[in-house]
Structure formats: C-alpha cells, structure tokens
C-alpha cells in the first residue's frame, strides 16, 4: 500500500515510516524540512510543504491508498494548527477518493472520562489553561472534523508517549480503562496505526492504546 503521512518528522510519524517501509509499503511524507526525515528501505517521496497549505496536502494525498495524520503543535506553532491541517487533509482525501484515515490525538482529548482512572487525569483536566487549554481545544476540534467527514476513519488516542520501540505488546479499543501510569511507546502507536490502516478494524471509532496491560488494573 501507499501511505501519505502528515507529521512524519515527529517521533510517532518517523516510527510509522520505518515500520511501513520495513513491511514493504511505500510512503509519501509531507514535511516543512525534508532534511529531518531520512527514509530507509528504498526510495520514497518526502515532499517539502506545510499541512496548512491545501495544495501541498493535495499533492501528498493524490494517488495514495490511505493516510496517517500524526501532526502535533508546539507553543510557537500557529494557533489551530492541528484542526486546520486536519481539515485540509480530510478535504483532500474526499476530493481524491482516498477513504482510510488514522488520526492520532490523545486520551485526554476524546477517551471517555469514566474510563480514565487516577487523580492525574482529574488534575490535568482541571489544569486546562493557557497553551494546554488551546491545545486540547484544537485537538477536540480536530476530532470533530474527522468524525463529521465521509471517510473511513479511526482516531487513535494514546496517553503519555515514550520513545520506546515497537514491541507489539499493547492493548487498544474504544472501551478500555486507561490507568494512572499508562504510557504508549511511539513504536507501538506506529505499529498499531499500520495495522489499522491495512484493515477495516475500528472503522469510524475512537480507540485508546497503551503498553503492557499487565501494569494496569
């Protein structure tokens, strides 16, 4: 399969590209600085461009079979980056007839609060101020844009991310309980995203993911 990847220079996007290429797929990545992404396992496309540029997004999506959106925002980035960029991605996919989308957000954005155990999550929700509030609001709008689309989408919601490699030892689903110490290795999020993109599992659903379920009860 041929995947368009947005957010490819981030930790999860980079891990996904490596996983997909090693599995024999091809990748088209859109990056503001292509030099930050060196793809192994053969020649693949890294296009220079910004997710806020509809033309650049269309160039990346055209001819692909599925799309991974793992864009993230930093304090210095334009306000509304995730929602505006995702709107461009959804529009391009609908225009070009590309149906399968996996969009990575976070547990704090859309996972049911009653399934998130521990004081840390209550405190984090109470602390939704300043940049954190703007970031979470932007992520929630991002999810709404995906959910209102005509696409075959899955929203993937990890808790705190680590730089761990893929182990394949993770659990994901729409109704799983996320414990207070839950983490997700970027490698495992990438591995799960690839599995979702190559199947119809959890179509039009949001799912949480975390590592090593034996640690959480």
C-alpha positions in Angstrom: 0.0 0.0 0.0 1.0 3.6 -0.4 0.5 5.9 2.6 0.5 9.7 2.9 2.0 10.7 6.3 1.5 14.0 7.9 3.7 14.7 11.0 6.3 12.4 9.6 9.2 14.2 11.2 7.8 13.7 14.7 8.6 10.7 16.8 5.5 8.7 16.0 5.5 9.7 12.3 9.1 8.7 12.0 8.5 5.3 13.7 5.5 4.7 11.4 7.5 5.4 8.2 10.2 3.0 9.4 7.6 0.3 10.2 5.6 0.8 7.0 8.7 0.7 4.8 10.2 -2.3 6.5 6.9 -4.1 5.9 7.1 -3.4 2.1 4.8 -0.4 1.8 5.6 3.0 0.3 5.3 6.4 1.9 4.7 9.9 0.8 5.6 12.3 3.6 4.9 16.0 3.8 7.5 17.9 5.8 8.4 21.6 6.2 12.1 20.4 6.4 12.6 17.2 4.3 16.1 17.0 5.6 14.8 16.0 9.0 13.4 12.7 7.6 15.7 10.1 6.1 13.7 7.1 4.9 15.4 3.7 4.6 14.4 0.6 2.8 14.3 2.1 -0.7 13.4 5.3 -2.5 10.3 7.1 -1.2 8.9 10.6 -1.5 9.4 13.3 1.0 7.7 16.4 -0.2 8.5 19.9 1.0 5.4 21.6 2.3 3.1 22.6 5.1 0.0 20.9 6.3 -1.6 24.4 6.3 -1.1 24.6 2.6 -4.1 22.9 0.8 -2.1 22.5 -2.4 0.8 20.8 -0.7 -1.6 18.5 1.2 -3.4 17.5 -2.1 -0.1 16.7 -3.7 0.8 14.3 -0.9 -2.6 12.6 -0.8 -3.2 12.1 -4.5 -2.6 8.5 -5.6 -2.3 7.2 -2.1 -4.3 4.3 -0.6 -4.6 5.6 3.0 -3.4 8.4 5.2 -1.9 8.8 8.7 -2.2 12.1 10.5 0.1 12.4 13.4 0.6 16.2 13.4 1.3 17.9 16.7 1.6 21.5 17.8 4.3 23.3 19.8 3.8 26.7 21.6 5.4 28.5 18.7 3.2 27.0 16.0 0.2 28.8 14.5 -2.9 28.6 16.6 -5.3 25.9 15.4 -2.6 24.0 13.6 -4.0 20.5 14.2 -7.6 21.3 13.3 -6.8 23.5 10.3 -4.2 20.9 9.0 -6.6 18.1 9.5 -9.4 20.0 7.7 -7.0 20.2 4.7 -6.2 16.5 4.9 -9.9 15.5 5.1 -10.8 17.8 2.2 -8.0 16.4 0.0 -8.9 12.8 0.8 -12.6 13.3 0.0 -11.7 15.0 -3.3 -9.3 12.3 -4.3 -11.4 9.4 -3.1 -8.9 8.2 -0.5 -11.1 6.7 2.3 -8.9 5.2 5.0 -7.6 7.6 7.7 -5.9 7.0 11.0 -5.6 10.2 13.1 -3.5 10.2 16.3 -4.7 12.6 19.1 -4.6 11.7 22.8 -6.5 10.1 25.7 -7.2 13.5 27.2 -8.9 14.6 24.1 -11.7 12.1 23.5 -11.5 9.0 25.6 -14.5 8.7 27.9 -13.5 10.3 31.3 -15.1 7.4 33.2 -12.6 5.1 31.7 -9.6 7.1 32.8 -8.6 6.1 36.3 -6.4 8.1 38.7 -6.1 11.6 40.1 -3.6 12.6 37.4 -6.3 12.8 34.8 -8.6 14.8 37.0 -5.8 17.2 37.8 -4.9 17.5 34.1 -8.4 18.4 33.2 -8.6 21.0 35.9 -5.3 22.5 34.6 -6.6 23.0 31.1 -5.4 26.6 31.0 -3.2 28.7 28.7 -1.5 26.8 26.0 -2.7 23.5 27.3 -6.3 24.6 27.0 -5.8 25.9 23.5 -4.0 22.7 22.5 -6.8 20.5 23.9 -9.5 22.6 22.3 -7.7 22.4 19.0 -7.4 18.6 19.3 -11.1 18.3 20.1 -12.0 20.4 17.1 -9.6 18.1 15.1 -11.5 15.1 16.2 -14.8 16.7 15.3 -13.6 17.4 11.8 -12.6 13.8 11.3 -15.8 12.4 12.8 -18.0 14.6 10.6 -16.2 13.5 7.4 -17.4 10.9 5.0 -14.1 8.9 5.5 -13.4 5.5 6.9 -11.6 6.9 9.9 -10.1 5.7 13.2 -9.0 8.0 15.9 -6.0 6.6 17.9 -5.7 8.1 21.4 -2.5 7.3 23.3 -1.8 8.5 26.9 1.7 9.8 27.7 4.1 8.9 24.8 7.5 7.5 25.3 10.3 7.0 22.8 10.2 3.2 23.1 10.4 0.9 20.1 7.6 -1.3 18.9 7.1 -4.4 20.9 3.6 -5.4 19.8 2.6 -5.7 23.4 -0.1 -3.2 23.6 -3.9 -3.1 24.0 -6.3 -0.8 22.2 -10.1 -0.4 22.0 -12.9 2.1 22.5 -13.9 0.9 26.0 -10.6 0.0 27.7 -9.7 1.5 31.1 -6.6 3.7 31.0 -4.7 3.5 34.3 -2.9 6.4 36.0 0.6 5.1 35.0 -0.4 4.3 31.4 2.2 5.1 28.7 2.4 4.3 25.0 5.7 3.7 23.2 5.7 5.7 19.9 6.9 2.5 18.2 3.8 0.7 19.4 1.5 3.6 18.3 3.1 3.4 14.9 2.7 -0.4 14.7 -1.0 -0.1 15.7 -1.6 2.7 13.2 -0.1 0.5 10.4 -2.4 -2.4 11.4 -5.4 -0.2 11.4 -4.6 1.4 8.1 -4.3 -2.0 6.4 -7.7 -3.2 7.8 -11.2 -2.0 8.5 -10.9 -2.6 12.2 -12.5 0.1 14.4 -13.9 1.9 11.4 -15.4 5.2 12.4 -14.4 4.7 16.1 -12.0 6.3 18.5 -9.8 3.9 20.4 -7.3 4.3 23.2 -4.0 2.5 23.2 -1.4 1.8 25.9 1.6 -0.5 26.5 1.7 -3.7 28.6 -1.8 -4.2 30.0 -0.5 -6.2 32.9 0.6 -3.0 34.6 -2.9 -1.6 34.7 -6.0 -2.9 36.5 
